[in-house]
Amino acid sequence: MEDEILQEFLAESWENLGRLDTEIVQLEREPSNLNLLGSIFRTIHTIKGTCGFIGLSRLGLVAHATENVLGRMRDGRLEVSPPAVSLVLDGIDRIKELLAGLEEGGQEPNLNSNELIHRLDLLASLGDPIPKVSAEPEMELVEPEATPEPVAAPVEPMASKPEQSDRTPAPLTGMTEISVLEPAPVMAEPVVAAVRTAADTNESPEAGADGRKSVADLSIRVNVDVLDLLMNLVGELVLTRNQLLQLVRGEEESRFSAPISLLNRVTTDLQEGVMKTRMQPIGNAWSKLPRLVRDLCRLTSKMVELEMLGAETELDRTVLDAIKDPLTHMVRNSVDHGIESPAVRRQMGKTEHGTLRLRAYHEGGHVIICVEDDGKGIDAQRVLRKALDQGLITEVEAASMSDSEIQKLIFRPGFSTAEQITSVSGRGVGMDVVRTEIERIGGTVELNSIFGQGTTIRIKIPLTLAIISALVVESGSIHFAIPQLGVVELVRVPAEERKRIERIHDQQVFRLRNRLLPLIELREVLGLEASTQDDDVDLYIVVVQVGEEQLGLIVSEVFDTQEIVVKPVGRLLKDINVYQGTTILGDGRVIMILDVAGIAGRYSNNSNQTTTAANAGRNESEDQIEPTSLLVVSTEDDRLLAVPLSLVSRLEEFPRTSIEWSGDRMLVQYRGHLLPLVNLADSRSRGPLRDLQPVVVFSDGSNALGLIVDQIKDILEEPLIIRNGTKRSGTLGTAVIDGKATDVIDTQHYLKMTNPNWFRREAQASVRRLLVVVESLFFRQLVRTACEAAGFRVTIAETVTRAEEMLEHGDVFDAILCDADGQDPRLTQLSDWARKGSGGEERPIVVLTGAEFSEFHDSLRACGADVVLPKFDPQELTTSLKDLWHQRARSKGVLS
Amino acid sequence: MKTILLVDDSRAVRLATRRMLGQSNCSILEAEDGSEALTVLKSHPEIDAILLDWNMPIMDGITFLKTVRSDGHLPQPKIVMCTTEGEFSRIMDALQSGANEYIMKPYTQEIMLEKLQEVGVL
């Protein structure tokens, strides 16, 4: 029974302590604020008082000593000085430790606090001419070992508590009022406030009749797991509701329509209610920061003013939990690395006090949190040096980086600029962790730093991860969802008024109530083909708000608003900033949710940097593509060539004398085999071989090949984007590597050239190898049987992840067969798979789906499927596969 | 059946006290500070006794006590001040202001029931 009292005690203590840190830091600034002192004193006093009831002697003693000091301060007998406050904070920390231990083990942890208590008592005695007069008896009261007599009686009913909790090893389960307590002190204000308003209205006569109905009965604490479960269930309910609405649409006569419309209303209310239970003000995540900043300032001898604006901004508790640690880290960074010491600041003409400003506000369906300091900013040169020292980038990369690119290096794993490891920084957590954490919950981090003036980090996180209201639109025959929060208005542009869309330079604009609204053609942004290019159809402009600005998205059709359940986008799409998620509509269709801010960002890039468009495009796409290790070589005719390092088996230097001629082909004895050599240089510009000839050795299974090069230049980590513009034989195309146009070697071409028979034989004789990515066991067997019957060798991957592992591992497949139903959205990486680990060869991808609507088929094709087939016609499947291979072979000229 | 109002800013203390009164067949009301206690008192004139904590936010116990005792329109239940050593020196103030009894925190069930008997509530 007493467990319940203990839990209540823990809960209220955490709540109160959460508020305490902020109050104490404020107290240091306003030492004479009696209200503040009273409140702090009361918190500790309450803890101490309750300890007596529950028989928590260790905690009671610490709380008592701390309370004594605070009492002296309150009575004006002791000065509120920084050292005194520090000691009080030590006391509070110990109280927290004891509470945490108590929470975990059900008993007071065995911490020795004698020394701390002694120091607190000494401090208290400074303010007291006759020390310990009132302190002594109380300490005896709560210390059972010291004076068993007086304690035995008062504590008796609770004394059985420890044994009880021994008997019930999991004291947290089976509770009715409290299920799980937060380990950290959150939820301070809202609960108290709610209780208070509730109590005010609880004056009705019938409440009087029922004497037991009182404050404590009006608020309950609920396990967060229960809230999460509720949220999930509501999500499912919303989807079902949407499906029902879809079913009765256009059938107002239906006898279901009335109950469904009621269900609709109730579901909406329920959803709002559940969402509300999960919302918390961001101030809860901030409450520890004033204390943190204060402690950091004392450690680093800096002066920092912490401003917190928008603490009341609410967001979902899961989101709130996720940002706590990253926020703490950023604040720590700002004080430690950002803000200068008072002396330096004075020299620079700044105020001695640095300012660290936290701001939170809503923007669209997001919460924006800014951490701004007016410190020294990020020194790009120093970051660059460190990054080079730590081997994060190469000299070559460094040379071409812009300042903002350099600043972004601080988000790289392993990066640290701290000159020395202090107790503040250098704890092994870097900004990369901050970014990873934020991105994990669908947020983004932006960094903006001006050297000498300060740094602003802007975090954008979704308000909730669960359900949003969205407008469904159509563009290029595909449906998309736009979060309703960002939508300001909808404008229909009738076909005959199209001329109202004007062009200024390259920018389309629309005159909306005497204001020029910049327009973005959604179709163009998303790279979709125009559906019907009739100029005489109406257009729609969705006016959206992005930050301070408004802009219009041109779409071909606007449908209704729906409550949608947000599912995250796949890993591969994550960096494409135009989508913020996917969802399932009432009719079962999967559609993408647009990220309006991302689209606007893209637009502003385009419009501001038209002159450097090519450059910007390059940077942008490079940011999105994983860097590849590339070997760069040169030939005698001064061509630069590159090849993915993963394809290279060795770099050798053969003595000229070891190279033999056989007819018109060069060979060298290499590891017991004859290695055919090919000179990459144009035959006209070839000179004699070097004494020690550099050779790049490739191998593909049992066959190997050496390419004679002039020089091995470098190994670079760069995103490989091959442009096919200047395709010449033996290359896959040209890529810009390290700022220079470089041909990418087609190793397959040379392997074929040196041994055409081998390749042909291999291609014809070998059994076709098929990678089948199907989750459903039943369907898998169906496919396997069909394919094996057709003479293919089948490898099964149950999941996309498994398939990727196989491809990554270099397992050889001639085609990939994939089930689009029930797979996660990562199917969008299809085009990626075509080449993955294939040595440059592009293998066909066949996708099977049970869905019949053509949009979905189109989107699969857009993702890289060569053929989309319905489920399931074995004949059609095998024919398609054979056709695809035939086409490939013919286009390569291998088969006639 | 008697009605008792518990005024304390600690939920844990209220819960513990409620437990102690569990067998006494009382109707129990709660308030978490003096001002809330005033509201409850106004709407529950049947309250027989108040267990009143001293140190609370918004309105502390002694202020509540003085407010109640000086307002003739309010019901006048028995009031037991629950004090710790910190307020002990001021206990005379409370008694002079109209408290009927005082009890040292932390109290036991026995002592509390005894005090309530002394003020004639049980």
Interface residues (C-beta under 8 A of the other chain):
Chain A: M1 E2 E4 I5 L6 E8 F9 A11 E12 S39 F41 R42 H45 T46 K48 G49 T50 C51 G52 F53 I54 E67 G71 S134 P137 E138 L141 A153 P154 V155 E156 P157 M158 V195 R196 A199 D200 E203 S204 P205 A207 G208 G211 R212 S214 V215 A216
Chain B: M1 T3 D9 S10 R11 A12 V13 R14 L15 A16 R19 M20 S27 I28 L29 E30 A31 E32 E36 T39 V40 K42 S43 H44 E46 N55 M56 P57 T84 E85 G86 F88 S89 K105 P106 Y107 T108 Q109 E110 I111
